[in-house]
Amino acid sequence: MRKPMPNDATLLSIGQAVPPHQLKQSDAAAAARRIFAHRYAAFERMAPVFETSGIRTRYTVKPLDWYFSDLDWPERNAAYLAGAQELFVAAASRALAAAGCEARDVDTIVTISSTGIATPSLEARVAGRMGFRPDVERVPVFGLGCAGGVSGLAIASRLARARPGSTVLLVAIEICTAAFRMDQLTSANMVATALFGDGAAACVVRTGETGPNARGLARIEGAGEHMWPDSLDIMGWKVDPTGLGVIFDRAIPPFAEEHVGAAVDGILARIGVERASVDRFTCHPGGAKVITALESTLRLDQGALDHERAVLEEYGNMSAPTVLFVLDRLAKQQRLPQRTVLTALGPGFTCSCLSLAQAA
């Protein structure tokens, strides 16, 4: 294990939040049948995805009936803005409290979100409620999708290291259900309807936490990404007057099983982490089949990603914040192992990794 250095970034805390409306998967399946069965010839073939997704409940910013309306882009984005601001305040406040910080202590805010448009960005919209200083620096990031939780934490750690002693707040927020589409009669839309929920996670990162009195959950050792060429069609958004529509043009689980293991090994080698030294991989749970594919490609025992399955079952796929929910669950149930590697897959098509070591 590499010796801690004074300019190492430390993950001090994690906070999470979900919106008020809990959606049972059985109710989502019944609603999908009412909406699509009489219009979509392949519905019966696709319907089992609601049972095989590994999801029991999800959380949404609006009650179920709202999604049955003929919604246009302004209505969808209004729901995104309202829901995302509430989740930002809740998750950020919990992370700051857990770190023993206040909003005025924050020097830089990294906001990760890809499910709506906010200009001014979300952290500016909630600055007064939170109590951020007027000179706080803002780094809003769009387009990372499900990889945003890992890539966002990497960005936050680099910013903290660039200014030793500064406090960086990362907030990853996704309102995935704003992109639910009744008009899209496609297999990709059926999968999205069965998988996605809303949520937010926040992290506080700071440098200088070393020595016998060091605080925090873990040191951030390094991070990296791998982007595959000619893979833009695997995952992303398409935009039309109704709003955002999901792109899943290739089967992600077999792609992950074939390619992700080698990509992770390459990233770890570049950041100086030996593959054999990793005690726990903590992965974004994109779906039940994705988790199984990750266990295979990472050469893990089947069932090893137990916290991933538990988070998926309770919250669904919330995109960027989901992996941070998994990390928070792992940290609360036991002390993080000597070395934990976060992984997530996102549009690009990209694998993002970050290595964490015990704080002290």
C-alpha positions as CSV (number, residue, x, y, z in Angstrom):
1,M,0.0,0.0,0.0
2,R,1.4,3.4,-1.0
3,K,2.3,5.6,1.9
4,P,-0.1,8.5,2.4
5,M,1.1,11.9,1.1
6,P,0.2,15.4,2.4
7,N,-1.5,16.3,-0.9
8,D,-3.6,13.1,-1.1
9,A,-7.3,13.8,-1.5
10,T,-9.5,12.2,1.2
11,L,-13.1,11.2,0.8
12,L,-14.5,12.5,4.1
13,S,-18.2,11.6,3.7
14,I,-21.1,10.5,1.5
15,G,-24.7,11.6,1.7
16,Q,-27.6,10.4,-0.3
17,A,-31.2,11.3,-1.1
18,V,-34.2,10.0,-3.0
19,P,-37.5,11.7,-3.9
20,P,-40.7,11.1,-2.0
21,H,-42.6,8.8,-4.3
22,Q,-41.8,5.1,-4.0
23,L,-42.6,3.0,-7.1
24,K,-43.0,-0.7,-6.7
25,Q,-41.8,-2.7,-9.7
26,S,-45.0,-4.6,-9.9
27,D,-46.9,-1.3,-10.2
28,A,-44.5,-0.2,-12.9
29,A,-45.0,-3.4,-14.8
30,A,-48.8,-3.1,-14.6
31,A,-48.6,0.5,-15.8
32,A,-46.4,-0.4,-18.7
33,R,-48.8,-3.1,-19.8
34,R,-51.7,-0.5,-19.8
35,I,-49.7,2.0,-21.8
36,F,-47.9,-0.2,-24.3
37,A,-49.5,-3.7,-24.7
38,H,-52.2,-2.6,-27.1
39,R,-49.8,-0.5,-29.2
40,Y,-46.4,-2.3,-29.2
41,A,-46.3,-5.7,-30.9
42,A,-43.2,-6.8,-29.1
43,F,-44.5,-6.0,-25.6
44,E,-45.1,-9.5,-24.4
45,R,-41.5,-10.4,-25.5
46,M,-40.1,-7.5,-23.6
47,A,-42.4,-7.6,-20.5
48,P,-40.2,-10.1,-18.6
49,V,-37.6,-7.4,-18.2
50,F,-39.6,-6.0,-15.3
51,E,-39.1,-9.3,-13.4
52,T,-35.5,-10.0,-14.5
53,S,-34.1,-6.5,-13.8
54,G,-33.4,-7.3,-10.2
55,I,-35.5,-4.3,-9.0
56,R,-38.2,-4.4,-6.3
57,T,-38.7,-0.6,-5.7
58,R,-37.6,2.7,-7.2
59,Y,-38.1,6.4,-6.3
60,T,-39.6,9.1,-8.6
61,V,-40.0,12.9,-8.4
62,K,-43.6,12.6,-9.5
63,P,-46.5,10.3,-8.6
64,L,-47.1,7.5,-11.1
65,D,-50.1,9.1,-12.8
66,W,-48.1,12.1,-13.8
67,Y,-46.1,9.9,-16.2
68,F,-49.3,8.9,-18.1
69,S,-49.8,12.5,-19.3
70,D,-48.8,13.9,-22.7
71,L,-45.7,15.7,-21.5
72,D,-43.6,18.1,-23.6
73,W,-40.0,19.0,-23.1
74,P,-40.7,22.1,-20.9
75,E,-42.9,20.1,-18.6
76,R,-40.3,17.4,-18.3
77,N,-37.5,19.8,-17.7
78,A,-39.5,21.7,-15.1
79,A,-39.9,18.4,-13.2
80,Y,-36.2,17.8,-13.5
81,L,-35.3,21.3,-12.1
82,A,-37.7,21.1,-9.2
83,G,-36.8,17.6,-8.2
84,A,-33.0,18.0,-8.7
85,Q,-32.9,21.1,-6.5
86,E,-34.6,19.3,-3.6
87,L,-32.3,16.3,-4.0
88,F,-29.2,18.5,-4.2
89,V,-30.1,20.2,-0.9
90,A,-30.9,16.9,0.9
91,A,-27.8,14.9,-0.3
92,A,-25.4,17.8,0.1
93,S,-26.6,18.7,3.5
94,R,-26.2,15.1,4.7
95,A,-22.7,14.8,3.3
96,L,-21.6,18.1,4.8
97,A,-23.0,17.2,8.2
98,A,-21.3,13.8,8.1
99,A,-18.0,15.5,7.3
100,G,-18.4,18.1,10.1
101,C,-18.6,20.9,7.6
102,E,-21.0,23.7,6.8
103,A,-21.9,25.0,3.3
104,R,-19.8,28.1,3.8
105,D,-16.7,25.9,4.2
106,V,-17.0,24.6,0.6
107,D,-14.5,26.1,-1.8
108,T,-15.5,24.2,-5.0
109,I,-18.7,22.5,-6.1
110,V,-18.7,19.8,-8.8
111,T,-22.3,19.0,-10.0
112,I,-22.8,16.0,-12.1
113,S,-26.1,15.6,-14.0
114,S,-27.2,14.4,-17.5
115,T,-31.0,14.1,-17.3
116,G,-32.0,17.7,-17.7
117,I,-30.9,21.2,-18.6
118,A,-30.2,23.8,-15.9
119,T,-28.8,27.2,-16.7
120,P,-28.1,28.7,-14.2
121,S,-26.8,25.3,-13.0
122,L,-28.2,23.5,-10.1
123,E,-25.6,24.6,-7.5
124,A,-26.3,28.2,-8.3
125,R,-30.1,27.7,-8.0
126,V,-29.7,26.3,-4.4
127,A,-26.8,28.5,-3.3
128,G,-29.0,30.8,-1.1
129,R,-30.8,27.8,0.6
130,M,-27.5,26.0,1.2
131,G,-25.5,29.1,2.3
132,F,-22.6,28.7,-0.1
133,R,-20.1,31.6,-0.1
134,P,-20.3,34.1,-3.0
135,D,-16.8,33.2,-4.0
136,V,-17.4,29.4,-4.2
137,E,-16.2,28.0,-7.5
138,R,-18.7,26.0,-9.6
139,V,-18.0,23.1,-12.0
140,P,-21.2,21.7,-13.5
141,V,-20.6,18.7,-15.7
142,F,-23.1,17.3,-18.2
143,G,-23.0,14.1,-20.4
144,L,-21.2,11.5,-18.3
145,G,-24.4,9.5,-17.7
146,C,-24.0,6.4,-15.5
147,A,-20.2,6.9,-15.3
148,G,-20.7,10.3,-13.6
149,G,-20.4,9.2,-10.0
150,V,-17.0,7.7,-10.5
151,S,-15.7,10.4,-13.0
152,G,-17.2,13.1,-10.8
153,L,-15.3,11.9,-7.7
154,A,-12.1,11.8,-9.8
155,I,-12.7,15.4,-10.9
156,A,-13.4,16.5,-7.3
157,S,-10.2,14.8,-6.1
158,R,-8.0,16.5,-8.7
159,L,-9.5,19.9,-7.8
160,A,-8.8,19.2,-4.1
161,R,-5.2,18.3,-4.8
162,A,-4.7,21.3,-7.0
163,R,-5.5,23.6,-4.0
164,P,-4.3,21.8,-0.8
165,G,-6.5,22.4,2.1
166,S,-9.6,23.3,0.1
167,T,-12.9,21.6,0.5
168,V,-14.6,20.2,-2.6
169,L,-18.3,19.1,-2.6
170,L,-19.4,16.6,-5.3
171,V,-23.1,16.3,-6.0
172,A,-24.4,13.7,-8.5
173,I,-28.1,14.1,-9.3
174,E,-30.2,12.3,-11.9
175,I,-33.9,12.6,-12.6
176,C,-34.1,9.7,-15.0
177,T,-37.8,9.3,-14.9
178,A,-38.3,12.7,-16.6
179,A,-37.2,10.9,-19.8
180,F,-40.0,8.2,-19.6
181,R,-41.6,8.2,-23.0
182,M,-45.1,6.8,-23.9
183,D,-44.5,7.5,-27.6
184,Q,-41.3,5.4,-28.0
185,L,-42.3,1.9,-29.0
186,T,-38.8,0.4,-28.8
187,S,-37.0,-2.3,-26.9
188,A,-34.6,0.4,-25.5
189,N,-37.5,2.4,-24.1
190,M,-39.0,-0.8,-22.5
191,V,-35.6,-1.5,-20.8
192,A,-35.4,2.1,-19.6
193,T,-38.9,2.0,-18.2
194,A,-38.0,-1.1,-16.2
195,L,-34.7,0.1,-14.9
196,F,-34.4,3.8,-14.1
197,G,-35.2,5.8,-10.9
198,D,-34.3,9.1,-9.4
199,G,-31.8,10.0,-6.7
200,A,-28.7,12.0,-5.6
201,A,-25.5,11.4,-3.8
202,A,-23.0,13.9,-2.5
203,C,-19.3,13.5,-1.3
204,V,-17.0,15.9,0.6
205,V,-13.4,15.7,-0.5
206,R,-10.4,17.5,1.1
207,T,-6.6,17.2,1.1
208,G,-4.3,17.2,4.1
209,E,-6.1,14.5,6.1
210,T,-3.0,12.4,7.1
211,G,-1.4,11.3,10.3
212,P,-2.8,9.7,13.5
213,N,-5.7,12.1,13.7
214,A,-6.7,11.8,10.0
215,R,-10.4,11.7,9.3
216,G,-12.4,10.3,6.5
217,L,-13.6,7.2,4.8
218,A,-10.7,6.6,2.4
219,R,-7.8,8.2,0.5
220,I,-8.3,8.7,-3.2
221,E,-5.2,7.1,-4.8
222,G,-5.9,7.7,-8.5
223,A,-8.4,7.4,-11.3
224,G,-8.6,6.8,-15.0
225,E,-10.9,6.1,-17.9
226,H,-11.1,3.9,-21.0
227,M,-13.2,5.0,-24.0
228,W,-13.8,2.5,-26.8
229,P,-13.7,3.8,-30.4
230,D,-16.8,3.6,-32.6
231,S,-19.0,3.0,-29.6
232,L,-21.2,6.1,-29.6
233,D,-24.3,4.0,-30.3
234,I,-24.1,1.9,-27.2
235,M,-25.6,4.4,-24.7
236,G,-26.8,8.0,-24.7
237,W,-29.6,10.4,-25.3
238,K,-31.4,11.4,-28.5
239,V,-33.3,14.7,-28.3
240,D,-36.6,15.6,-30.0
241,P,-39.4,18.1,-29.3
242,T,-40.9,15.7,-26.6
243,G,-37.6,15.5,-24.7
244,L,-34.8,13.1,-24.1
245,G,-35.0,9.5,-25.4
246,V,-32.7,6.7,-24.3
247,I,-30.2,5.1,-26.7
248,F,-29.4,1.4,-26.1
249,D,-28.4,0.2,-29.5
250,R,-26.2,-2.6,-28.5
251,A,-26.5,-5.3,-25.8
252,I,-24.5,-3.8,-22.9
253,P,-24.0,-7.0,-20.7
254,P,-22.2,-9.0,-23.4
255,F,-20.1,-6.0,-24.3
256,A,-19.1,-5.5,-20.7
257,E,-18.3,-9.2,-20.2
258,E,-16.0,-9.2,-23.2
259,H,-14.2,-5.8,-22.8
260,V,-14.4,-4.3,-19.3
261,G,-12.0,-6.6,-17.5
262,A,-9.1,-5.7,-19.8
263,A,-10.0,-2.0,-19.7
264,V,-10.0,-2.0,-15.8
265,D,-6.6,-3.8,-15.8
266,G,-5.2,-1.2,-18.1
267,I,-6.5,1.7,-16.0
268,L,-5.1,0.2,-12.8
269,A,-1.7,-0.3,-14.4
270,R,-1.6,3.3,-15.5
271,I,-2.4,4.6,-12.0
272,G,0.1,2.2,-10.3
273,V,-2.4,-0.2,-8.6
274,E,-1.7,-3.9,-8.8
275,R,-4.8,-5.8,-9.8
276,A,-4.1,-8.5,-7.1
277,S,-4.1,-5.8,-4.4
278,V,-7.7,-4.9,-4.9
279,D,-9.8,-6.2,-2.0
280,R,-13.2,-5.1,-3.3
281,F,-14.6,-3.8,-6.6
282,T,-17.5,-1.5,-6.1
283,C,-19.5,-1.2,-9.3
284,H,-22.3,0.8,-10.8
285,P,-25.2,-1.7,-10.9
286,G,-26.7,-1.0,-14.3
287,G,-29.0,-4.0,-14.1
288,A,-29.0,-7.6,-13.0
289,K,-27.4,-8.9,-16.2
290,V,-24.8,-6.2,-16.1
291,I,-23.8,-7.1,-12.5
292,T,-23.4,-10.7,-13.5
293,A,-21.3,-9.7,-16.6
294,L,-19.1,-7.5,-14.3
295,E,-18.5,-10.4,-11.9
296,S,-17.3,-12.5,-14.9
297,T,-15.1,-9.9,-16.6
298,L,-13.5,-8.8,-13.3
299,R,-12.9,-12.5,-12.4
300,L,-15.0,-12.3,-9.2
301,D,-17.0,-15.1,-7.6
302,Q,-20.6,-15.0,-8.7
303,G,-22.6,-13.2,-6.0
304,A,-19.5,-11.2,-4.9
305,L,-21.3,-7.9,-5.9
306,D,-23.9,-8.3,-3.2
307,H,-24.2,-4.6,-2.2
308,E,-24.7,-3.7,-5.9
309,R,-27.6,-6.1,-6.1
310,A,-29.1,-4.8,-2.9
311,V,-28.9,-1.2,-4.1
312,L,-30.4,-2.1,-7.5
313,E,-33.2,-4.0,-5.8
314,E,-34.1,-1.0,-3.5
315,Y,-33.5,2.0,-5.7
316,G,-33.2,0.8,-9.4
317,N,-30.6,2.3,-11.7
318,M,-30.4,6.0,-10.8
319,S,-27.5,6.6,-13.3
320,A,-24.6,8.6,-11.9
321,P,-25.3,8.5,-8.1
322,T,-26.0,4.8,-7.9
323,V,-22.4,3.6,-7.4
324,L,-22.0,6.1,-4.6
325,F,-25.1,4.5,-2.9
326,V,-23.2,1.2,-3.2
327,L,-20.1,2.7,-1.7
328,D,-22.1,4.3,1.2
329,R,-23.8,1.0,1.9
330,L,-20.4,-0.8,2.0
331,A,-18.9,1.9,4.3
332,K,-21.8,1.8,6.7
333,Q,-21.9,-2.0,7.1
334,Q,-18.2,-2.4,7.5
335,R,-15.0,-0.4,7.4
336,L,-13.9,-0.1,3.8
337,P,-11.2,-2.7,2.9
338,Q,-7.6,-1.7,2.4
339,R,-8.2,-1.0,-1.3
340,T,-11.5,-0.5,-3.0
341,V,-11.9,0.2,-6.7
342,L,-15.0,2.0,-8.0
343,T,-16.1,1.2,-11.6
344,A,-18.9,2.5,-13.8
345,L,-19.8,2.4,-17.5
346,G,-21.3,5.4,-19.3
347,P,-21.9,7.0,-22.7
348,G,-18.8,7.3,-24.9
349,F,-18.8,4.2,-24.4
350,T,-16.6,4.6,-21.4
351,C,-15.3,2.7,-18.3
352,S,-14.4,5.0,-15.4
353,C,-12.3,3.7,-12.4
354,L,-11.1,5.2,-9.1
355,S,-9.0,3.6,-6.4
356,L,-9.6,4.1,-2.7
357,A,-7.3,3.1,0.1
358,Q,-8.0,3.1,3.9
359,A,-7.8,6.6,5.3
360,A,-5.4,5.7,8.0
